[in-house]
Amino acid sequence: MMKIAFVVLLFLTATGCQVSRQTEDYKLRTISDITLTPTNHQHGYARRECFLCHNPANIHLNNRLNSPLFDLAKPLVDQSGETSCAGCHGSNGVSQ
């Protein structure tokens, strides 16, 4: 039984990783929508590892909310990685 579960898990992981997304778009309406909550970030709320789901190469490519700070986001993530996420997106329910 464990072998079957492992094979299914391996298959799902491999097929999910082959999804080719060029950008990430979460249909945000206002700047306050970027703060992560249990409602708008259901599958990742209270998790520390942002880059398990979000490919750094696909984030912060389009300034959909016309934020004047947007141009700082990509270089900050490139330099500081996941530690920079909370600065704009809040704690994501994770205590420091």
Backbone torsions as a table, in degrees:
resi	resn	phi	psi	omega
1	MET	NA	-39.9	179.6
2	MET	-63.9	-36.2	179.4
3	LYS	-64.7	-41.4	179.5
4	ILE	-64.6	-45.1	179.1
5	ALA	-61.7	-41.1	178.9
6	PHE	-63.8	-44.9	-179.6
7	VAL	-63.5	-43.1	178.5
8	VAL	-63.1	-45.8	178.7
9	LEU	-61.7	-42.9	178.3
10	LEU	-62.8	-42.8	178.6
11	PHE	-62.6	-46.9	-179.3
12	LEU	-64.0	-38.3	178.3
13	THR	-65.7	-45.9	-178.2
14	ALA	-65.4	-41.2	-179.2
15	THR	-73.0	-34.1	178.3
16	GLY	-67.7	-33.2	-179.5
17	CYS	-73.4	-14.8	-178.4
18	GLN	-92.0	6.5	175.4
19	VAL	-70.4	126.9	-177.4
20	SER	-102.0	96.7	175.7
21	ARG	-104.0	136.6	178.7
22	GLN	-93.2	-29.3	177.4
23	THR	-145.9	170.0	175.7
24	GLU	-116.7	129.4	-178.6
25	ASP	-132.0	116.5	-176.7
26	TYR	-108.6	16.6	175.2
27	LYS	55.5	45.7	178.5
28	LEU	-72.8	141.7	-178.7
29	ARG	-105.6	-35.2	-179.2
30	THR	-134.2	163.5	-179.0
31	ILE	-61.2	-29.0	178.7
32	SER	-68.5	-18.1	178.9
33	ASP	-68.0	-15.5	-179.6
34	ILE	-77.3	-14.4	175.5
35	THR	-74.7	122.4	-174.6
36	LEU	-76.6	134.2	-179.8
37	THR	-134.0	167.8	176.1
38	PRO	-61.1	-25.4	-178.6
39	THR	-79.8	-46.5	-175.3
40	ASN	-92.9	-2.5	-179.5
41	HIS	-139.8	51.0	-171.1
42	GLN	-53.7	-45.7	-172.7
43	HIS	-82.3	-17.9	-177.4
44	GLY	-118.1	2.4	-177.1
45	TYR	-64.0	138.3	179.5
46	ALA	70.7	22.7	175.4
47	ARG	-113.7	141.4	-177.0
48	ARG	-85.6	-29.1	-169.5
49	GLU	-89.0	79.7	-177.2
50	CYS	-57.7	-40.2	-172.9
51	PHE	-78.0	0.2	171.2
52	LEU	-69.7	-31.1	179.9
53	CYS	-109.3	-32.9	-174.9
54	HIS	-105.9	116.2	178.5
55	ASN	-76.2	119.8	-178.5
56	PRO	-55.3	-28.2	179.3
57	ALA	-71.7	-18.6	-176.2
58	ASN	-104.3	0.6	-176.5
59	ILE	-105.5	155.6	177.4
60	HIS	58.6	42.3	178.7
61	LEU	-99.9	-26.4	-177.6
62	ASN	-128.2	129.4	-179.6
63	ASN	-87.9	74.7	-174.9
64	ARG	-69.1	-23.0	-178.4
65	LEU	-103.3	4.5	-179.3
66	ASN	54.3	42.4	178.6
67	SER	-76.4	133.6	177.9
68	PRO	-68.7	-17.5	-179.9
69	LEU	-92.7	-3.7	-173.6
70	PHE	-56.4	-40.9	-176.3
71	ASP	-64.0	-15.0	177.7
72	LEU	-84.5	-20.4	-171.2
73	ALA	-63.7	-54.5	-174.7
74	LYS	-62.2	-48.5	178.1
75	PRO	-61.5	-34.7	178.8
76	LEU	-66.0	-43.9	177.8
77	VAL	-65.8	-40.2	178.8
78	ASP	-61.3	-36.6	-177.8
79	GLN	-82.7	-44.5	-170.9
80	SER	-107.8	-9.1	178.5
81	GLY	66.7	-146.9	-175.8
82	GLU	-61.9	-23.1	-179.3
83	THR	-66.0	-19.4	-179.6
84	SER	-84.5	-15.0	-173.8
85	CYS	-60.7	-43.9	-175.9
86	ALA	-62.7	-25.5	-179.4
87	GLY	-58.8	-34.0	179.4
88	CYS	-109.6	-34.4	-172.2
89	HIS	-98.6	1.8	-180.0
90	GLY	80.7	-176.0	-173.7
91	SER	-76.4	-11.9	-178.2
92	ASN	58.4	28.1	178.3
93	GLY	75.3	12.7	-179.6
94	VAL	-103.9	125.2	178.2
95	SER	-78.7	141.0	-175.7
96	GLN	-78.5	NA	NA
